[in-house]
C-alpha cells in the first residue's frame, strides 16, 4: 500500500461523480443485512452472508495514479499517500484473510493418506491464495499499528486472527486454526514496494507456514511477486511472477512453482508451471495451469511426451476434460464455477483447483469475490464482542463501503494524525510499543525471523487494547 502517516490528508472527493448505482433487489438488500447489520440464519443453521456491498465502488475515471506518483519520484513508496479513491473498502489485514477462501484444499490435504496428494492440495492452496487478486487494482487500506481482524467461519471450519505488528516497516502477522484442531496456518507479510515508472511491484517478504496436525507435517513458502501495470496511462492490470518453493519439512518433498511473467506478446500471461519432487530430487508429478483459472497435475512422462510433440509441431487439439472428471475432483467444493478454461489440457491430468465465480455485480464492487464481500460485514451484536481494534470498526473503511467518500477521506486523515501523535507521545515519554497478540521469534521450521501467535485472543480480554480509532 501507499498510505503513510506522513500525509497531508487534504484531498476531498465529495464533488466527484459516483459510478452508476447497483440495481439492488430490496429483498436481497434486507437478506444480506446491509441495513440492519443482521445476517439471516438459514434453515440448516448456517449464517447466510451478504452478497452485495451497501454502495457501488467510486468511479476512478477522473483520477490518475501518475498525477500522484510523479510528485513522489525518489521517495520510499510506503511513505506516499494516495487519494482514497484508489482504495478498496478493506484493510490489508482483511485482504490477507482471503487466503482462506479455498480452505477446502486444506481439508483435502488433511484427509489424504498419500503425502504426494497432500503436497498437491497444499500447492493448489498456495496458488489459490493469490487468485483473489485477479483484477483487484484497488489498494487495501494500510493497517494502523495495533489494528486487528478476526474471522470465525463455523460453516468453513476455521477461525482467523491478524494484527499489524509494525508500522515502519509495515508488517502484518496472522494465525488461523481449524475448529476441528486439524490444521494451523500462520505467517507474517512484509511487502517491499518498488516503483518502476510504468508499474508498481510488490515483492513479498515473510514466511507462510501450514501445519497439518494429524500428519505431523509442516509446509512453508513465500508468495510470488505482484506487479500493477499501466499506472501512468492505460488500463491497470495485474500479474504475478517469480518462483514459489513449498517445502514439506517432515518428508523432504518440495514443490517448485514458476509463476511466469507475461512476456513480450503475452503468451505466458498468468501461467503457472512446476513440479513436485521427493527428498532425492526425483520428480513425482508436474503441475500446470493459470492462477486466474485452474491448476492441473500429471505424471512427468506424460508431460514431457506432450511437450515434445508440441515442439515438433504436432497437431495438438485443445482437449477439454469431461464433466465427470471435473465433478470427481471437486466433490468437496460445492461452489465450483462454470468457467471457460484457456489452459491447454493434457489428457490424463487431474484437476487440483478451479477458481470460484465472482458475483454478477463484482465489477461494481471492486471486483470482490463473494468471500471478500462478506469480510467487512458487521452483524448485529458483533460490535459488543469484537476487539476495539478490529478493522470492521474503522470509520474510514466503513464510510467508504457505505459510499460516503468525503467523510471517509476526512476520517482517514484523522486516524493518520492520531497515529502520528501517539508515536510522538511514546517517543517523548520513551515508551516502547508492545504488540498484543503476536511476538517476534524464530520460525521453528525455517529458522528465520518470524512473528508468532502469543495466544489468548479468543478469551476476549480486550482491556489493554490501544485506542487507535
N, C-alpha and C positions, 0 to 999 in steps of 0.2 A: 504494500500500500504506500501512498504518498503523504497521508496526513501527518502532521507534526505538531508538537506543542510550541513550535517557533512561528506559528502562522499569525497573520494579521486578522484573518477572520472577518473581513469587511465585505464579503460577497453576498449579495441578495438576489434571489431568483424568483421573487414573488410576481414580477411583471412579465415573466416569460410564459408562453402558452403551454398548456398541458396536452399530452397526447390524447387522441380520441378515447373517450371513456369506454370501459368494457361493457358489453351487453350482459349484465348480470341478472340472472333469474332471482326474483325476490325470495322464492322458497329455498333456492340454493344458498342465497346470502344468509338466511336465517340458520340453515342447516350447518353451514361452515363456521358459525359462531363469530362472524365479523362484527356484529353489532353489540352482542351482549357478552362476548368472550367465552361462551359456554359451548363445549363440544358435545354433540349428540352421542348418546350411548346406543349402539346397535343392539339388536335382539340377542346376539351371541355374546354380549358383554364387552365387546371391543369398542374403544372410542373411535369415532369417525372424525378424522382431522379435516380441517378446512381445505377447500380445493381452489380457492382464489385469494388474492390479496385484497385488502379493503379499497385500494385505489390503483389505477394503472401506473406504469412507470412514466417518469417525466421525460419529455422529449429532449434529446441531446442534439438535435439537428442545428440549433442556433449556437452551439458551442464548439470550440476547437481545443483539443488537448495541447496542440502545439502552441497556442496562444499563451498557455501557462508555462509549458516547459522551456520555451525559448528565453524566458526571463531567468531561468534557473540553470543554464548551462554551467557546468563545473561544480555544482552543488551536490551534496550527497542526497540521493533520491528519497531516502527515508525522512528527510527534512523539508520536502517540498509539499506544500498544501494545495490540494486540488479542490475546485468547487464541488459542492455536494452533488451536483447534477451528474457527476461521473461515478457516483457511488451506487451500490445496490443496498437495499434496506436489511442488511445482515452484517453482523460483526465477523471478523476473521475467525473468531472462536467458533461461530456457528458454521462457517464455511468448512472448518476442519471436521465438524461433526458429520458432514456429508460423506465422509469415508464410510459411514455405517449404513449407507443407503442399500448396499448389496450385501447385507450381513448374512444372507442365506448361503453365501460362499464360505464364510467361516463355519457355519453349521455343517456344510458339506465336508469341509476339511476335518471337522471333529468326528464325523460319522464314518469316514473311510478307514479301513484297516490297513490298506496299502500305502506306504509312505510316498510313493510316486503320485498316487491320486491326491494325497493331501497336499503335496507341493503344487500340483496343477491347480487345485482350488485356491491355494494361497496366492499363486501367480495371477490368477484371474481376479482375485480380490484387490491385489495391488494395482492392476490396470483399471479396474472399475472405480477405484478411489479418485482417479483424475478425470473420469468420464463426465462428471457433473459440470466441469469447467468448459465443456464444449459450448461455444457461442456466448459464454458469460464474459462479456467485455467490460461490465461494470465492476468496479473495485469494491471489496467489502470495507467496512469501517475498520480503521485501526483500533484495536482494543486499548482501553485505558489501563494503566498499571493497576493491577489488583482486580480487574474485571474478570468475571467468571461466566460460565454457561453450563447448565446441566440439562440432560435429556434422559428421561426414562421411558422406554417403549416396551411395555409388557407384551404387546402383540408381536414384537420382533425379538424379544428376549434379551434385552441389554439395557444397561444404564451407563451414562457418559458424563464426565465432568472435565472441564478445562479451566485454565487460569492464565492470565497474562502475567508472566513472572518477571519480565524485564521490559523496560521501555526503550532504552538505548544501550545495546541493540534490542530491537523488538523480538521477544521470544515468547512463544505460546506453548504451554505444556498441556497434555491431555492424558486421560486414563479412562478406559472402558472395561466393563466386565460383563460376562454372560450371567443372566439371572439364574441359570442352572449351574453356575460355577464350572462351566466347561471351557472358558477361554478368558484371557486377559489381553487387552490391546492398549498399548501406551506409547508415548513418544513426546518429542519436542520439535518445534518447527521454527527455524530462523531463516527466512527468505533473504537472500542477498540480491539487491536490485541493481541493474545496470541499464543506463540509457545509451543506446547506440545511434541516436539521431532519428532514424525512422521506426525504431522498435524499442520496446522495453522488455528486458529479460529478467526473470525471477529465478535465480539459482537456489534450489532448496538446500538448506543445511539442517542437520539434526537427524537422529536415528528413529526409525519406526520399528516397534517390536510387537510381535504377535506370539502369545504363548498358548499352546493347546494343552490344557492341563491333564486331560485323560491320557494323552500320549506322551506326556513329559517332554514336549518339544517346544523349541523357541525359534522363531524366524525373525530376521532383521533385514531391513532395506532402507533406501532413501528414494524419494520421488524424483522423476525426471525434471529437467528444466522447462519452465513455461515461458513462452515469448508472445507478446502482443505486438502485432504488426500494424503498419499504417497509422501511427499516432500523429503524423503531420497532415496527411491528406489521404482520402480514400476510406473504404470500409474497414473498420477494425476486425481483425481475425486472430485466432489463437492457434499456436502449435505447441506440441510437447516434443522434446528431443533429449537424447542422452541415454546412457546405459544404466539400467537398474539391475543390481545384483541382489537376489534374495537368497539368504544363507540359512539352511537348517542346521543349527548348532548341535543338534543331537546326532544326526546321521552323517553329516558332512556333505549332504546333497546341496547343489546350488542351481538356481535358475538365473540365467542371464537374459535380460530382455533389452533389445535395442529399439528405442523409440526413434524412428528415423526422421531426420529433418526433411522439410518439404522438397528441397532440390530446385533446380532451375525451372523445370517445366511442371512442377507439382506432382510428378509421378509417385513420389513416396509419401504424399501428404497423409498424415495420421497413421501411417503404417507402424506396426509393432511386429518384430520377429525375434525369436530367441530359442533357447533350448534349456532342457534340464539335464544335468549331469550328476553322476554319483561321486563319491569321495575319491575315486580313482580316475576321474575325468572322462568316464565313458558316457557318451550321450545316450540318454534314455528316451527322450522324445523331443520333438520340435514344436514350438508354439508360434502361431502366426495370426494376424488379423489387423484390426484397427481399433484404437482406443475410443473412437467415436461410434463404433458399431458392435463388434463382436470379436471373440477370441476362440481359436480352434487349436487342436493339437493332433499330431500324427506321429508315426514312428519315423526315425531318421532315414531309413532305407527308402520308404515311400516318398518322403520329401525330396531326397536327392534325385531319385529317378524322375520325379515330376519336373524338377528344376532343369535336369539335363535335357529332357525332351523340349522344355520351353526354350532353352538356349539354342537347340538345334533347329528351332523354328517349327516344331511340330504343331499340329492342329490341336490347340487347347480350347476345349469348349468350356464356357463359364458354367461349370456344373453347380447345381444347387442341391443342398441336402433335402431329403424328403421330410415331409411334415412329421412322420413317425420318428425320425432321427432327432429332430428338434424337440419334440414332445418328451421323448425318453430322457433327454439330457436336462430337462427343465421341469420335472415334476415338482421340485421343491420351490420353484419360483412361479407363483400364481399369476404375476402381472407381467409376464414376458410379452413384449410388444410385437405387433406385426410391422416389421421394418424391411426395407428393401436393401439387402446387403450389396456392397460393391466389392467385397473381398473375394478374390479368386479362390473358390472352394476346391480343395484337393480331395478326391474320392477316398472314403475310408476315414476321414477326420472326425474327431469327437468335439462337439461344441462344449466349451468351458463356460462361456458367459455371453450374454447379449444385453445391450443397453436397454433401459426402460424407456417407454414412450413418455414424452412430456405432455402436459395438459394442452388442450387445443388452443388456449389463450396464453400460452407460455411466452410468446414474443412480446406481449404487453405486460408481462410480469417478470421482466429482467432475464428472460429465458430460464426461469427456475424450473427444476423438476418438481414433481408432486411432493417429494420428500422435503425439498428446500422450502416450498410454500408453507409447510407446517412448522418450520423451525422457530419462527418468532411469534407463534400463536400464544396468546395469553388467555388461558382458560379461566373460568370463574373459580375463585378461591385459590388460584395458584400463587397470586402475589403474596398471600399470607405465609406461604411455606418456602418461597424462593429465598435464596441469599440476596441481600440488598445490592449486591454487586452483579447480579445476573443481567446478561445482555437484553433480556426482554424488557427490562425496566429502564433502559437507556432512552431518554426523551428525544434525542436527535434521530435515532433509528425509528422509534415509534412514530414520530411525526412524519418522517419521510414515507414510511409504509402507509400512513393514512392520507398522503398527498399534500401535507402541509409543508411545502418545501421551504418557505421563508422562515417559518418557526424552526424547522429542522436545522437550517443553516445557522440561526442565532443560538440554538441550543448547542450545536457542535462547537461554536466559538466559546460559549460559556464553559463547557466542560474542559476544553483545552486550557482556558485561562485558569480554571480551578486546579487542574493538574499541575500547571506551572507554579502556581502559588504554593501548592502543597510541597512541591520539590524544593522550592526556595526556603520554606519554613524548616524542612528537615535538614537542609544544608546549614542553615543558621544555627539550629539547635544541635547540630552534629548527631542527628538521629538516623540510624540506618534503616532502610526499608526491609521489611521481612515478609516473605511470601506466606500465604495462609495454608494452602492445600498441597503444595509441592515443595521439594527441597532439591538442591543441587547435589548430585552424586555421580556415581560411575555406573554405566550400563553393565549389568553382570555378564552379558554375552559378548559384547564388543570391546569392553574395557575402556571405552571412550566416555567423555563427559556427557552427562545426560541429566534431565530433570525427572525426578521420581515422585510418585504419588505418596504423600505422607499419611493418607487415610483420614477417616473421621468426617468427611463432608456430609455423608448421608445420615449422620447422627443429628444434623441440623442445629448445631450450636453456632449461631452466627453472631454472637455477642461482640466479638472483637473484629468484625469485618470493617474495612475502611469505608468512609463516606466519600464515594467518588462521583456520585451523580448530584 
